[in-house]
Every structure is written in structure tokens, then in C-alpha cells.
Amino acid sequence: MDWPITPGYVAALADHFGLALYHSWREGGFRREMARDGGPTAPIRFEQPGGGLGVSGGHGPPGVRGRFPQVSADLSVRWCSPALKIDVLAAAIRGQARFEQGRTLVVTGERAEESPSRARYRPIEPHRTDCSRRRVDHWRPVLGWAEGQVWDRIAVAMIRPHPAYSLGWSRLSCRACIFGSPSQWATIRALFPAIFAEVADLEARSGQTIQRAVSVAALADRGAPYPAALADPQLAALACGETWTLPVLQRPWRLPAGAFGEAGGPS
């Protein structure tokens, strides 16, 4: 579901800024959780300083998925967010003794203008992993920013935007995000037909569409591929690969085609 190039892009950014980078993930990712039929949710793996690999979970109660996460603010039905992101980070923090020393700050980039639910977030609060033996705060430094302020800051640093933005996407969610607009699904069908076909097939086999009463095929029929995506096949090819080959800095810096575009995301 996600952009294959994202790990390579993030690694390039971490190297540019001199930051240590540790990955964490749910074993089998989206596909395994989607196909779960009588087994527990897969364990979480996380990289540790020194090269070790930690593990958490995988021994919970058996359950059945077989259905796509649904477009909803309710995370019990929009299961991709907790199963693949929120719970993964929490497990990586809870599973490492190093986070029981001193204080830890979790920084995320939600903005209030993105949705009514995000407008109710607090700028800073205890993180879900905070407890008596572990001090963890959650900071949202750009919560009150407008989109223009974000792009202005990126422009000053001359950081090359993720290819998704340059291809026309307005948000860096998953490539095949369940909140995708008609034009996003039309672009996926045009540029990444194998992924589109897999999602459409899973909808048909599960008997449940991602967006209520309309399939991704019907959504794509309602939209049109982003012109920027069709105009740059080389960038589209980079986005669906795993090796980042472009400079991190973009000179001259250009506002990507997706900036100030469609706002498809959580309500």
C-alpha cells in the first residue's frame, strides 16, 4: 500500500541531517494483517542501537480480518493506522530499556487544518507509552501551522520533496491510501497498474469496498490522472523503486505540483 521509495528517501534525509535512523515494522505488513484468518496479529520488529533487532507481540488472541480498513475516524475499523503505525511505534518504545532512562520526546507532524479531529489534538501531552518508569512526551510542533508555512520552511532548507508531492499527491500518506480521491486512484491505475489490480481484486474477493458503496475502479473512473505524474515517467519509476538516487537538496527549489491540492485524509 505504501510508497516503495519512502525508506530510501528517509535514509537519505537522515544521512543529510546526521540523524540516527532505526526502522520498526509489523511483520508481513498490510498484506499479512489483511489476510489474517484465525491467527494473532503478527509481531512487531524494531532495530536497536548496535545492530540488534527487538521483537514484541505476536502472541495475542486469534482473529480474522479479510477486509480492508474502512474510511472512518474510528480506529477499530480503520485498522491500518493502529496496526501498522501507532502500535508499531509504541511497541518499539515499550520494548527497549533505553527509553526508561531520562526523558523521550516523540515528534509528529499533524496539523489542525487537516481535519476536524486533528484540530482537537493538543500541541504537547504525555505519549501513550508514558508511565511511572518511562517518561515520554508527544509534541506536535506544526499543529497550528498553515500549509504554506510548511512549504516555506522546506523551501528555505531546499529539501527535495518526496516524489509523491511532485507527482501530484497533496499528502504523503500511503500510495494506495484508503482515503484516496478519484484522481489519486486514476493516477495509481495509470502509473502502477499491478498495485491497482491487486487492490481491486482484494475488494472483489472480500465483498467489501474501501470507500462505502463505491469500488476503487469506480472511483478511478470518476477522476483523471494527475498531469504532473503523466509528465514525469522517470520520477514515477523512482517512486515505485527502492533505491533513492537523487540529491537531497533541490537547486533551484520548486514548489511541487501536489502542494495546496486535494485534501484527502482522515475526517
C-alpha positions in Angstrom: 0.0 0.0 0.0 2.9 2.4 0.8 5.4 4.1 -1.5 8.3 1.7 -2.1 10.8 4.6 -2.3 10.0 6.0 1.2 12.6 4.1 3.2 15.3 5.1 0.7 14.1 8.8 0.8 14.0 8.8 4.6 17.5 7.2 4.8 18.9 10.0 2.5 17.3 12.7 4.7 18.7 11.1 7.9 22.2 11.0 6.4 21.9 14.6 5.3 20.9 15.8 8.7 23.3 13.5 10.6 20.5 11.6 12.4 20.5 8.0 13.6 17.8 6.0 11.8 16.0 2.9 13.3 13.2 1.2 11.5 10.3 -0.6 13.1 7.5 -2.6 11.4 4.8 -5.1 11.7 5.9 -8.5 10.2 4.2 -9.1 6.9 2.9 -5.5 6.8 -0.5 -4.7 5.4 -0.9 -7.9 3.3 -0.4 -10.3 6.3 -2.8 -8.4 8.5 -5.4 -8.2 5.7 -5.1 -11.9 5.2 -5.3 -12.8 8.9 -7.7 -15.7 9.3 -7.7 -17.4 12.7 -4.2 -16.2 13.8 -2.9 -13.5 16.1 -1.8 -10.1 14.8 1.8 -10.5 13.6 4.7 -9.5 15.9 6.5 -6.1 15.7 10.2 -5.9 14.9 12.4 -2.9 15.7 16.0 -2.0 15.1 18.2 -1.2 18.1 21.5 0.7 18.6 24.4 -1.6 18.0 22.6 -3.6 15.3 20.2 -5.7 17.4 16.7 -6.5 16.5 13.9 -6.4 19.1 10.5 -8.1 18.9 7.2 -7.5 20.6 3.8 -9.2 20.4 2.6 -12.0 18.0 1.0 -14.0 20.9 -2.3 -12.2 21.1 -5.8 -13.7 20.6 -6.7 -15.2 17.2 -8.7 -13.1 14.9 -10.0 -12.6 11.4 -9.5 -9.7 9.0 -10.2 -10.4 5.4 -11.4 -6.9 4.9 -9.8 -3.5 4.0 -9.7 -0.9 6.7 -12.7 1.4 6.3 -12.7 5.2 5.8 -13.6 6.3 9.3 -12.4 8.2 12.3 -12.9 5.1 14.3 -9.6 3.3 14.5 -11.3 0.0 15.3 -12.5 -0.1 11.7 -9.7 2.0 10.2 -7.3 -0.6 11.5 -4.3 0.3 9.2 -3.4 3.3 11.4 -3.1 1.4 14.7 -1.9 -1.9 13.4 0.8 -0.5 11.1 1.8 2.8 12.6 0.6 3.8 16.1 1.0 0.4 17.8 4.3 -0.2 16.0 6.0 2.9 17.4 4.5 2.3 20.9 5.9 -1.3 20.9 9.4 -0.1 19.8 9.4 2.4 22.8 8.0 -0.1 25.3 10.3 -2.8 24.2 13.6 -1.0 24.8 15.1 -0.3 28.2 16.9 2.7 26.8 13.7 4.6 26.8 13.4 4.1 30.6 16.4 6.4 31.1 15.9 10.1 31.1 13.0 11.5 29.0 11.9 10.8 25.5 10.2 13.2 23.1 8.0 11.8 20.3 7.6 14.4 17.5 4.9 14.1 14.8 3.6 16.4 12.1 -0.1 16.6 12.3 -1.7 20.0 11.5 -5.0 21.2 12.9 -6.3 22.4 9.5 -6.0 18.9 8.0 -9.2 17.7 9.7 -11.7 18.4 12.5 -10.3 15.6 14.6 -6.8 16.8 14.3 -7.9 20.3 15.2 -8.8 18.8 18.6 -5.3 17.5 19.2 -3.1 19.0 21.9 0.3 20.6 20.9 2.0 18.6 23.7 0.8 15.9 26.0 2.0 12.6 27.6 2.6 10.0 24.9 0.6 6.7 25.1 3.8 5.0 26.3 4.3 7.3 29.2 4.2 5.6 32.6 5.7 5.6 36.0 9.0 4.0 34.8 9.1 5.8 31.4 8.8 9.5 30.8 7.6 10.1 27.2 6.1 13.3 25.8 4.3 13.8 22.5 5.0 17.1 20.7 3.2 18.3 17.6 5.3 21.4 16.7 3.4 22.3 13.5 -0.1 21.7 14.8 -1.0 25.4 14.3 0.8 25.9 11.0 -0.9 26.6 7.7 0.3 24.5 4.8 2.1 27.5 3.3 4.2 27.8 6.4 5.3 24.2 6.0 6.3 24.6 2.3 8.1 27.9 3.2 10.3 26.1 5.8 11.1 23.3 3.4 12.0 25.8 0.7 14.4 27.6 3.0 16.2 24.3 3.7 16.0 23.5 -0.1 14.9 19.9 0.7 13.7 18.0 -2.2 10.1 16.9 -1.5 9.1 13.3 -1.5 8.2 12.2 -5.1 4.6 11.7 -4.1 4.2 15.5 -3.9 6.0 16.1 -7.2 3.7 13.5 -8.9 0.6 15.4 -7.7 -0.3 13.9 -4.3 -1.1 16.6 -1.7 -0.4 14.3 1.3 2.3 11.8 2.0 0.1 9.1 3.2 0.2 5.6 1.7 0.4 5.4 -2.1 -2.9 3.4 -2.1 -4.3 5.2 0.9 -7.9 4.3 1.8 -8.8 8.0 1.7 -7.6 8.3 -1.9 -9.5 10.7 -4.1 -10.8 9.7 -7.6 -7.9 11.4 -9.2 -5.4 9.5 -7.0 -6.9 6.2 -7.9 -6.9 7.2 -11.5 -3.2 8.0 -11.2 -2.5 4.7 -9.5 -4.3 2.8 -12.2 -2.3 4.7 -14.9 1.1 4.5 -13.3 1.0 1.5 -11.1 -1.5 -0.9 -12.7 -0.3 -4.0 -10.8 -0.9 -2.4 -7.4 -4.3 -1.1 -8.6 -5.3 -4.5 -9.9 -4.3 -6.2 -6.6 -6.4 -3.7 -4.5 -9.4 -4.1 -6.8 -9.1 -7.9 -6.7 -9.0 -7.8 -2.9 -12.1 -5.6 -2.8 -13.9 -8.1 -5.1 -12.8 -11.2 -3.1 -13.7 -9.7 0.3 -17.0 -8.4 -0.9 -16.3 -5.1 0.7 -15.1 -1.8 -0.9 -12.7 0.5 0.9 -15.0 3.5 0.5 -18.6 2.7 1.2 -20.8 1.8 -1.8 -18.0 2.5 -4.4 -15.1 0.5 -5.6 -11.6 1.8 -6.4 -12.4 1.1 -10.1 -15.5 3.3 -10.0 -13.5 5.9 -8.1 -10.8 5.9 -10.8 -13.4 6.2 -13.5 -14.6 9.4 -11.8 -11.1 11.0 -11.7 -8.3 11.8 -14.1 -4.6 11.1 -13.6 -2.5 13.9 -12.3 -0.9 15.7 -15.3 2.4 16.0 -13.3 2.5 12.3 -12.8 2.0 11.5 -16.5 4.6 14.2 -17.5 7.4 12.6 -15.5 7.7 8.8 -16.0 11.2 8.8 -14.6 10.1 10.2 -11.3 7.2 7.7 -11.3 9.6 4.9 -11.8 11.8 6.2 -9.0 8.8 6.3 -6.7 7.9 2.7 -7.2 11.5 1.5 -6.7 13.5 1.1 -3.5 16.8 2.9 -4.3 17.0 6.7 -3.8 19.3 8.2 -6.5 18.5 12.0 -6.4 20.3 14.7 -4.3 18.5 15.6 -1.1 18.8 19.3 -1.9 16.9 20.7 -4.8 18.5 23.7 -6.6 16.6 25.7 -7.7 13.9 24.7 -5.3 10.4 24.3 -6.8 7.0 24.0 -5.2 5.8 20.5 -6.1 2.6 20.0 -8.2 0.7 18.5 -5.3 1.1 21.5 -2.9 -2.2 23.1 -1.9 -4.0 20.3 -3.7 -6.7 17.8 -2.8 -7.0 17.3 1.0 -7.8 13.6 1.1 -7.3 12.3 4.6 -8.9 11.4 8.0 -12.0 13.3 8.8 
